[in-house]
Structure formats: structure tokens, C-alpha cells
Amino acid sequence: MSKKEAVKEVTHTIGDTLPKLRAAAVQAAPVFLNRDATVQKVARLTKEAKDNGADLVVFPESFIPTFPLWCLFLPPVDQHPFYKRLFENAVTVPGPAFHELQKIARDNSIFLSVGICEKSTANFGTMWNTTLLFDREGNMIGHHRKLLPTWGEKLVWAFGDGSSLNIHDTEIGRIGSLICGENSNTLARYALVAQGEQVHISVYPPCWPTNREKGNYADCLRVRTCAHAFEAKVFNICSSASLDEDAMEQMSVGDPALKEWLHNQSWALTMIAGPNGQPCCPSIENNQEGIIYADCDIANEITAKGIHDIAGAYQRFDVFQLRVNKTPREPAYFYDEGIGESREYIPYEEEDTE
């Protein structure tokens, strides 16, 4: 054995061992405004990812029951039927669909991240844009509500709060997640980096029309995904939805011109980037469905952070300071039920079938 090989052998046998994981990012279309059918699609695709060796599978933003794309192009007075159907098919936490997701994670012994439209059990009509994270046992370990709905989303979703801006320390790494435009919020991203994020989950809708012209959405998401991976020195798993023919037909409300416009959108992409800011595998684009995989070694983040750690040695804490308010925003505090109880970690419980 040469001296170089001997040094390499020592390096790999002495010291801490960091996690390795196989990440799977899903790009798929939900069954439009059909919660139960979409949950079954999650079950099928999760099993496929597990059969391909995945430790973590990530589904897109508001996948169950769909991303409310109509809020970006229909007049508010024409959105009421869609809003009603969305609420009827939204997910309660906990609730029957939620428990099905817990069972999917447990049955596949996999970490599962799913975007949902969450509805309030206290305020009839209130919904949030939420991402759930389950561990291999089906326990909910992450429950993040989007801090601030973006643009037309304000017609659909309420504000989240800082209580869910957390990192989850797991056997496959320290996992954080942000939803869509939150990944453009420098302070939100830094708040996760400052908590020791190692694996970042970013989720998006199938497209994001801001005007009648065709944009470059995939390019924007590619830059956004690689930029956070490089700045934070993490693995960034980006999962976006696609839009199927049935959704386009229903949202075009009988208008052929609107349906054609939907067909010609600038579509999102799904990709996985490493701590060097480079893609780890080919991406999925052009409104296609599929699953991509990347083998992620957290140890690869060490040397990258040794060069450029924006929440550590490459930061001036005497110059810059960030304060994050993690107090839950509740409609009322009932003292005999506890104040500010955490929404995170709901254990999986087997149903009694006897």
C-alpha cells in the first residue's frame, strides 16, 4: 500500500461516521381535487421509490389534493366552486388521510415528505400550504406551514408561523424544508442553515404564471435549487408537480383559449443538487412524470463548509444577527389545554381491527 493509499485508509476508518442516504424526488400530477385517489397515488409511487432503494421520498407542493393554480388566473368571483372543492378534499392533521400517509411511511420503512393542503379543524374554511415529514415508523416529525402565501395564493391559504421553521435530526441527516417562494426568502433559508441543516427539501407547483407571456420557470428553479445547495453546503431535493389533462380541462371552465394557454405554460422541473451546487442526477422537465434518485453522502459537506460556512466560520456574528420568533400563532390559548403546544411529532398508531 502506498503512502497516499494508507492515509486514505486511515481517514476512512477513524473518526465520526456521517449519514448516507438515497433520495428520491417525485414529479407527478395529483388526481385533481380527489384526496383519497391522490393518497393512493402517493402509496404507489412511494413503493416504487422504496423498491429502488430510496431512504427518503419527496412529493411536490400541495400534492394532496392539488395545487390551486386557478388562484393565479381566474377572477376571485369565479374561484368559489374550486375553493369549496379544495376545502372538502383538504387534509386534517390528524385525520383519516393523514393516518394513511403515516401507514405508507411505516409500511415502506421510509422517510416520507408530502405537500398537502391542510384544513383547520377549528376554523371552518381556513387552510394552509403545508409540508409533512414522516419517519420510517410513520411518526410525523415535521409539520411546516408556509410562512407567507405568495401572490394569488393569499386568496386560498392562511399564514404559517415560525414554530415550524425547524430542522429534524434523523438517522439520514438533519432535514429542513421550505415551500416554493420560501426558497427565495434569504432569511428563511438562513434560519434553517443556522440550525445545522444537511438535507434540504424544496417543493413547487407545476408552473407559476405571472403574466400572459411564457416564462422560464424551470431555469428559475434550477438556479434556486443549486444556489441554496451551494450556499448552505447541503443536498437540496427539489420536487415539483406536473399538470395532467383532466386538471387543465376542469380549470379552463369551458374556455378553449384558457385551456390552450394552460397547455403552453412554462413548466417546473424536479432535480437534486449537491453541496458543490451541481446536479447529482438528470432532472425531470417539460411536465413529465417520473422519479429521480441520488445517493447522498453527508460527509461530502465537510470540506465544502470548511471553505465557506455561512452560519459558522464564514460569518460575522458581531455584524449580522438574525432573530426568529418561533411562537405558534393560535386563535386562542386555553390554559387548561396548554399554551403553545408543538404541532410536531404525531406518533403512528396501529388501528385496532378486532
CORUR-V573930 format. One record per pair of residues at least 12 apart in sequence whose C-alpha atoms are under 8 Angstrom apart, sorted by the first residue. I is the first residue (numbers start at 1). J is the second residue. D is the distance in Angstrom with one decimal. If there is no record, write none. Layout:
I:J:D  I:J:D
//
This chain:
18:173:8.0  18:297:7.6  18:298:6.0  18:299:5.7  19:171:6.6  19:172:5.1  19:173:5.9  19:297:6.5  19:298:5.7  19:299:7.4  20:172:6.2  20:173:7.8  20:295:7.4  20:296:5.6  20:297:4.5  20:298:6.0  21:54:7.5  21:55:5.8  21:56:7.4  21:172:5.8  21:295:5.9  21:296:5.3  21:297:6.7  22:53:6.8  22:54:4.9  22:55:5.3  22:56:6.6  22:293:6.7  22:294:5.6  22:295:4.4  22:296:6.0  23:54:5.6  23:55:6.1  23:56:5.0  23:57:6.1  23:58:8.0  23:237:7.5  23:293:5.5  23:294:5.3  23:295:6.4  23:296:7.1  24:49:6.5  24:54:5.9  24:55:7.8  24:56:6.0  24:57:4.6  24:58:6.2  24:237:8.0  24:291:6.4  24:292:5.6  24:293:4.6  24:294:6.8  25:57:5.9  25:58:5.0  25:59:6.6  25:237:6.5  25:238:6.7  25:239:5.4  25:270:6.8  25:271:7.1  25:272:7.5  25:291:5.6  25:292:5.4  25:293:6.6  26:45:8.0  26:57:7.3  26:58:6.0  26:59:5.3  26:60:7.0  26:239:5.8  26:240:7.3  26:241:8.0  26:270:7.3  26:289:7.7  26:290:6.1  26:291:4.5  26:292:6.7  27:59:7.2  27:60:6.9  27:239:6.0  27:240:5.4  27:241:5.2  27:242:6.3  27:269:7.8  27:270:6.1  27:284:7.1  27:288:7.2  27:289:5.2  27:290:5.4  27:291:6.2  28:60:7.8  28:240:7.5  28:241:5.2  28:242:5.1  28:243:7.7  28:288:7.3  28:289:4.7  28:290:6.5  29:63:7.7  29:241:5.6  29:242:4.6  29:243:5.3  29:244:6.0  29:289:7.2  30:63:5.9  30:64:6.8  30:65:6.5  30:66:5.9  30:241:7.8  30:242:8.0  30:243:7.9  31:65:7.1  31:66:7.5  32:65:6.4  32:66:5.8  32:246:7.2  32:247:5.7  33:64:7.8  33:65:4.8  33:66:5.7  33:85:6.7  33:86:6.2  33:89:6.3  34:64:7.8  34:65:5.6  34:89:6.2  35:64:5.7  35:65:4.7  35:89:5.1  35:90:6.8  35:91:7.8  35:97:7.7  36:97:7.0  38:63:7.8  38:64:6.1  38:65:6.4  39:64:7.0  39:97:7.1  39:100:7.5  39:101:7.3  42:59:8.0  43:101:7.9  43:104:5.9  46:104:7.6  46:108:7.5  47:108:6.5  49:291:7.4  50:108:6.5  50:110:7.2  54:110:7.5  54:293:7.5  55:110:5.4  55:111:6.1  55:172:7.8  56:110:5.9  56:111:4.6  56:112:5.8  56:113:7.6  57:110:7.5  57:111:6.4  57:112:5.2  57:113:6.3  58:112:6.2  58:113:4.7  58:114:6.2  58:201:7.5  58:237:7.5  58:239:6.4  59:113:6.0  59:114:4.9  59:115:6.2  59:203:7.4  59:239:6.0  59:240:7.5  59:241:7.9  60:114:6.7  60:115:5.6  60:203:5.0  60:204:5.8  60:205:6.9  60:239:5.0  60:240:4.8  60:241:5.3  61:114:7.5  61:115:4.5  61:116:6.8  61:129:7.8  61:130:7.9  61:131:7.3  61:179:6.7  61:180:7.3  61:203:4.9  61:204:4.9  61:205:5.8  61:239:7.7  61:240:6.8  61:241:7.0  62:114:7.8  62:115:4.3  62:116:4.1  62:117:5.2  62:129:6.3  62:130:6.9  62:131:7.6  62:205:7.6  63:114:7.0  63:115:5.1  63:116:5.5  63:117:7.7  63:241:7.1  64:90:7.1  64:91:7.5  64:114:8.0  64:115:6.6  64:116:4.7  64:117:6.2  65:86:7.1  65:89:6.2  65:90:6.3  65:116:6.8  65:117:6.8  66:86:7.9  66:116:7.9  66:117:7.6  67:117:7.9  67:205:6.2  68:86:7.9  68:153:7.8  68:156:7.8  70:82:7.9  70:251:6.4  71:152:5.4  71:153:6.3  71:155:6.8  71:156:7.4  72:151:8.0  72:152:5.2  72:153:7.5  72:209:7.0  72:210:7.5  73:209:8.0  76:155:7.7  83:156:7.2  86:117:8.0  87:119:6.7  87:125:6.7  87:127:7.4  90:116:7.4  90:117:5.2  90:118:5.5  90:119:5.7  90:127:8.0  91:116:6.7  91:117:6.1  91:118:4.8  91:119:5.8  92:118:5.7  92:119:5.4  92:120:6.7  92:121:6.8  93:118:7.2  93:119:7.9  99:348:7.6  101:138:7.7  102:134:6.7  102:137:7.9  102:138:4.3  102:139:6.6  102:140:7.3  102:348:6.1  103:138:6.0  103:348:7.5  104:138:7.5  105:134:6.5  105:135:6.8  105:136:5.8  105:137:6.8  105:138:5.1  106:135:7.7  106:136:5.3  106:137:4.6  106:138:4.5  108:136:7.5  109:135:7.9  109:136:4.3  109:137:6.4  109:138:8.0  110:135:6.5  110:136:4.5  110:137:7.9  111:133:7.2  111:134:5.6  111:135:4.6  111:136:5.2  112:132:7.9  112:133:5.7  112:134:5.1  112:135:6.7  112:136:7.9  113:131:6.8  113:132:5.6  113:133:4.5  113:134:6.5  114:131:5.6  114:132:5.4  114:133:6.7  115:129:7.6  115:130:5.8  115:131:4.3  115:132:6.4  115:203:7.6  116:129:6.5  116:130:5.3  116:131:6.0  116:132:7.5  117:129:5.2  117:130:6.0  118:130:6.1  126:157:7.1  126:158:6.7  127:156:7.0  127:157:5.1  127:158:6.0  128:145:6.2  128:146:7.1  128:156:8.0  128:157:4.8  128:158:5.4  128:159:7.0  128:160:7.1  129:145:5.7  129:146:5.5  129:149:7.7  129:157:6.2  129:158:7.9  130:143:6.9  130:144:5.5  130:145:4.3  130:146:6.1  130:179:7.9  131:143:6.0  131:144:5.2  131:145:6.6  131:177:7.8  131:179:7.5  132:144:6.5  137:348:6.8  138:347:6.9  138:348:5.0  139:345:6.2  139:346:5.5  139:347:4.2  139:348:4.9  140:344:6.7  140:345:4.6  140:346:4.7  140:347:6.2  140:348:7.6  141:168:7.0  141:344:5.7  141:345:4.3  141:346:6.9  142:164:7.6  142:166:7.9  142:168:7.0  142:344:5.6  142:345:6.6  143:164:6.3  143:343:6.7  143:344:5.6  143:345:8.0  144:160:7.9  144:164:4.8  144:165:6.8  144:177:7.6  144:178:7.8  145:159:7.6  145:160:4.8  145:161:7.1  145:164:6.7  146:159:6.7  146:160:5.2  146:161:7.7  146:178:7.4  146:179:6.1  146:182:7.4  147:159:5.4  147:160:4.2  147:161:5.5  147:162:7.3  147:182:7.6  148:160:6.5  148:182:7.8  150:181:6.7  160:329:7.9  161:326:7.1  161:327:7.4  161:328:6.1  161:329:6.3  162:324:7.0  162:325:5.7  162:326:4.2  162:327:6.4  162:328:6.8  163:325:7.5  163:326:4.1  163:327:5.6  163:328:5.3  163:342:7.7  164:326:7.4  164:343:8.0  164:344:7.8  165:188:7.8  165:191:7.5  165:192:7.1  165:326:7.5  166:192:6.6  166:195:7.6  167:192:6.5  167:195:6.4  167:196:7.4  167:197:6.3  173:198:6.0  173:199:6.5  173:298:7.2  174:196:6.9  174:197:5.3  174:198:5.0  174:199:6.0  175:197:5.9  175:198:6.1  175:199:4.7  175:200:5.9  175:201:7.5  176:192:6.4  176:197:6.0  176:198:7.8  176:199:6.3  176:200:5.0  176:201:6.2  177:200:5.5  177:201:4.4  177:202:5.9  178:200:7.9  178:201:6.4  178:202:5.3  178:203:7.1  179:202:5.8  179:203:5.3  179:204:6.7  180:202:6.6  180:203:5.5  180:204:4.8  180:205:7.5  183:202:7.0  183:224:7.1  183:228:7.9  184:224:7.2  187:322:7.8  189:228:7.8  190:232:8.0  190:311:7.6  191:322:7.9  191:324:7.4  193:232:6.0  193:311:6.4  194:311:5.2  197:232:7.8  197:234:7.1  198:233:7.5  198:234:4.9  198:235:6.6  198:298:6.9  198:301:7.9  199:234:5.5  199:235:5.0  199:236:6.1  199:237:7.6  200:229:7.9  200:234:6.6  200:235:6.0  200:236:4.6  200:237:6.1  201:236:5.9  201:237:4.9  201:238:6.2  201:239:7.9  202:225:7.7  202:236:7.1  202:237:6.1  202:238:4.8  202:239:6.5  203:238:5.7  203:239:4.9  203:240:5.7  204:238:7.7  204:239:6.4  204:240:4.5  204:241:6.6  204:268:7.6  205:240:5.5  205:241:5.1  205:242:7.4  205:268:7.2  206:240:5.9  206:241:4.5  206:242:4.6  206:243:6.0  206:267:5.9  206:268:5.3  206:269:8.0  206:287:7.2  207:242:8.0  207:265:6.7  207:266:6.2  207:267:4.9  207:268:5.4  208:266:7.7  208:267:7.9  209:265:7.3  209:266:7.7  214:264:7.5  214:265:6.1  214:266:5.7  215:265:7.8  215:266:5.5  216:266:5.9  216:267:7.9  217:266:5.6  217:267:6.0  217:268:5.6  218:266:7.3  218:267:6.1  218:268:4.6  218:269:5.3  218:285:7.4  221:268:7.1  221:269:7.0  222:269:7.6  222:271:7.7  225:237:7.9  225:238:6.7  225:271:7.9  225:272:7.8  225:273:6.7  226:273:5.7  226:274:7.6  226:277:4.6  226:278:6.2  226:279:7.3  227:277:6.3  228:277:7.7  229:273:6.2  229:274:5.9  229:275:5.1  229:276:7.1  229:277:5.3  230:274:7.4  230:275:5.1  230:276:5.4  230:277:4.2  231:277:8.0  231:308:7.9  231:309:8.0  231:310:7.2  232:275:7.4  232:309:7.3  232:310:7.0  233:274:7.5  233:275:4.1  233:276:6.8  233:277:7.8  233:301:5.8  233:304:6.2  233:305:6.2  233:309:7.6  234:274:6.2  234:275:4.7  234:298:7.9  234:301:6.5  235:272:7.1  235:273:5.7  235:274:4.5  235:275:5.7  235:296:7.1  236:272:5.6  236:273:5.2  236:274:6.5  237:271:6.5  237:272:4.6  237:273:6.7  238:270:5.4  238:271:5.2  238:272:5.8  239:269:7.4  239:270:4.8  239:271:6.8  240:268:6.2  240:269:6.0  240:270:5.4  241:268:7.5  241:287:8.0  242:267:7.8  242:268:7.7  242:287:5.0  242:288:6.5  242:289:6.7  243:287:6.6  248:262:6.4  248:263:7.5  267:285:7.1  267:286:5.7  267:287:5.8  268:285:6.5  268:286:7.3  268:287:7.1  269:283:6.7  269:284:5.6  269:285:4.6  269:286:7.3  269:287:7.7  270:283:5.6  270:284:5.1  270:285:6.7  270:292:8.0  271:283:4.6  271:284:6.7  271:292:7.4  272:293:7.9  272:294:6.9  274:296:7.8  275:300:7.4  275:301:5.9  275:304:6.9  276:304:7.1  280:294:6.0  281:293:7.0  281:294:6.2  327:340:7.1  328:340:5.8
//
